[in-house]
């Protein structure tokens, strides 16, 4: 009876709501509720009843857990800073590398499909269990078939190239030490960077393909060089996706950071629910803040075509 | 006389111009050639970094003991053996676990496809109150790392009793849906429940992909369907979904691969060993060491390599089969918007 009184637009909005209702229920039940519970856990002390298999009770303690985590806990602040630094370091490299590779792979050449398939392979094989096994394999394997390992020193021993020699040589050239460290760090992380930039690469390739060819034609007619074309056409057109990629990279690399391991261990090995929740919450806040700042800075410089 | 003089001049200019064009062409060709060489070097080098460990692992898994100990053997074994695979198949209980795992992953993928496309469609085509807020929730779900909510999820499913509904049938007690000794369905229920309510592994991303894709489709398709008398659900299921093929392929592959490789939720919900292949590969080392009494670490490594190859074969096969559609699919699927 009541349904008849609905107008057409009301009916439509009801239908739309029905379509998204599974998500609304799920989000409220699993995410919103969980977030509130995490906050609850972190502001209280968890009391485990003796001998019971399940069940726990909470008593409110205010900011005590936060203060403990930030001032007294042995490794949390260190892990957090290391994670954030590594992340910012990697994000920059991954974005540059994936944009560069996307431009390279977007050109027409023989074997392009195969190359793209190879470069996307790490995403397919990106399993923690397999990665651990591969790292173990790399450590065990003696000889050439291991890629540039995380440790430059180690590589210099096995690959037959004295890497330290080049580092000394570059140092002697008077390059700034900070820059040199960054470059050496980047080179020694090349494996990590290549394997974690698959999705970003695909997103950039997709963006490059969506640029209208007429823009390039105009640039050519107007006499722009390749360099100019890149900065005036290609880069502005893919710039909206840089933010997407940064968000994806940060979230993706955060899951593997030491802070997450620490909070997992605190909760499930040391059964300290409150402290673990504080770790998760604080690290999430730091990451969100970082993302917010970066996005705010970049989105001002981003060119939106529409 | 004068005319012939001008003719000569014109001819000289003409020849110069032709020479210039010729020179230009040669320079351009040379540039292209250099570029191709540079590209080839880069691509071959970087491909080596990606494929190197893989080739090493595959080659190593065929090594016999004597090959492993011989310092002159590199990649191509002298006495190839399938012994590593035999033991790895046995110790990982491969066929059983693989069958369970494939059923688990396929089930989740089908649900994921259905729910995420539905939600994405709802967001793309209808207006309703709080739509912007709800879509912000999708973005929040993508951005918030899942470890922030892991503890509440763990406790929720360990003492599963939504609104006391379960208690009605179970003497007021909550039930434990997590894996472990005598778990219900091997502890896969939490994952299925979450996926069913659009919160599965990376569901936010899939919703986003479908939303972007459906938004780009012309509205006329649905209007035509409506005029022809198709219902709302019929329109979505049989008219819009077949159009969303690129997105479906992308989401299917992502979902299968990520679910297959996932260790976070597997560990969190303690999914039983006979379903989680990732747990088998982790315990393979200890199993080979203790059951088969292989004491040399470098030999155990060969067994683990065989195990790795066995685990990655299904995804590799899937990827090789669908690789082309996949990369094209991602390009058209609406990730870019």
Interface residues (C-beta under 8 A of the other chain):
Chain A: X12 X13 X14 X15 X16 X17 X18 X19 X20 X22 X23 X24 X25 X26 X27 X29 X30 X31 X33 X34 X35 X37 X38 X41 X54 X55 X56 X101 X104 X107 X109 X113 X115 X116 X117 X118 X119 X120 X121 X122 X123 X124 X125 X126 X127 X128 X129 X130 X132 X133 X134 X136 X137 X138 X140 X141 X143 X144 X145 X146 X147 X148 X190 X191 X194 X195 X202 X203 X205 X206 X207 X209 X210 X241 X244 X247 X251 X254 X255 X260 X263 X264 X267 X268 X273 X276 X277 X280 X281 X284 X287 X288 X291
Chain B: X36 X39 X42 X43 X46 X47 X48 X49 X50 X51 X52 X53 X54 X55 X56 X57 X59 X60 X74 X75 X115 X118 X119 X121 X122 X123 X125 X126 X127 X128 X129 X131 X134 X137 X138 X140 X141 X142 X143 X144 X145 X146 X147 X148 X149 X150 X151 X152 X153 X154 X155 X156 X158 X159 X162 X174 X176 X194 X196 X197 X198 X199 X203 X207 X232 X236 X257 X260 X261 X262 X263 X264 X278 X279 X281 X282 X297 X298 X301 X304 X305 X307 X308 X311 X312 X315 X316 X319 X320 X323 X324 X327 X330 X331 X332 X335 X336
